[in-house]
Amino acid sequence: MIMDRIALVLAIIGGLNWGSVGLFRFDLVAWLFGGQTATVSRVVYTLVGLSAIWCISLLFRTDELTDDGI
């Protein structure tokens, strides 16, 4: 499903951004879009958060392809 892949990519981007904050005290999203309070940065942070919530559903889903025996 395309929504799963988009959510996974956004969650990975968010994880890498948090890793850079933790290791280097460098917020890439804020740097790219003009600070943490800039509207674009807040939209990106919100999308990353929503994608993480979506990815929680991946933990509880069964794989439809393997149910058919394929």
C-alpha positions as CSV (number, residue, x, y, z in Angstrom):
1,M,0.0,0.0,0.0
2,I,1.4,3.4,-1.0
3,M,0.2,5.1,2.2
4,D,2.3,2.6,4.2
5,R,5.4,3.4,2.3
6,I,4.9,7.2,2.5
7,A,4.4,6.9,6.3
8,L,7.5,4.7,6.6
9,V,9.6,7.2,4.7
10,L,8.4,10.1,6.8
11,A,8.9,8.1,10.0
12,I,12.5,7.3,8.9
13,I,13.1,11.0,8.1
14,G,11.8,11.9,11.5
15,G,14.0,9.3,13.2
16,L,17.1,10.5,11.3
17,N,16.3,14.1,12.3
18,W,16.0,13.2,15.9
19,G,19.2,11.2,15.7
20,S,21.0,14.3,14.4
21,V,19.4,16.4,17.2
22,G,20.6,13.9,19.8
23,L,24.1,13.4,18.4
24,F,25.0,16.7,17.0
25,R,22.4,19.2,18.4
26,F,21.4,19.9,14.8
27,D,17.8,20.0,13.7
28,L,17.9,19.5,9.9
29,V,14.2,20.3,9.4
30,A,14.4,23.5,11.3
31,W,17.6,24.4,9.4
32,L,16.0,23.7,6.1
33,F,12.8,25.5,6.7
34,G,13.6,28.5,8.8
35,G,13.4,27.4,12.5
36,Q,11.3,25.2,14.6
37,T,8.4,27.7,14.7
38,A,8.3,28.3,11.0
39,T,5.0,27.1,9.4
40,V,6.7,24.7,7.0
41,S,8.7,23.1,9.8
42,R,5.6,22.7,11.9
43,V,3.8,21.0,8.9
44,V,6.8,18.6,8.5
45,Y,6.9,17.8,12.2
46,T,3.1,17.2,12.1
47,L,3.3,14.9,9.1
48,V,6.2,12.9,10.7
49,G,4.1,12.5,13.9
50,L,1.0,11.4,11.9
51,S,3.1,9.0,9.9
52,A,4.5,7.5,13.2
53,I,0.9,6.9,14.4
54,W,0.1,5.3,11.0
55,C,3.1,3.0,11.3
56,I,1.7,1.7,14.7
57,S,-1.0,0.1,12.6
58,L,1.7,-1.8,10.7
59,L,2.5,-3.7,13.9
60,F,-1.0,-5.1,14.1
61,R,-1.8,-5.9,10.5
62,T,-1.6,-9.3,9.0
63,D,0.1,-9.7,5.6
64,E,-2.7,-10.2,3.0
65,L,-0.3,-11.8,0.5
66,T,0.8,-14.6,2.8
67,D,-2.8,-15.4,3.8
68,D,-3.5,-16.7,0.2
69,G,-0.5,-19.0,0.3
70,I,1.3,-16.9,-2.3
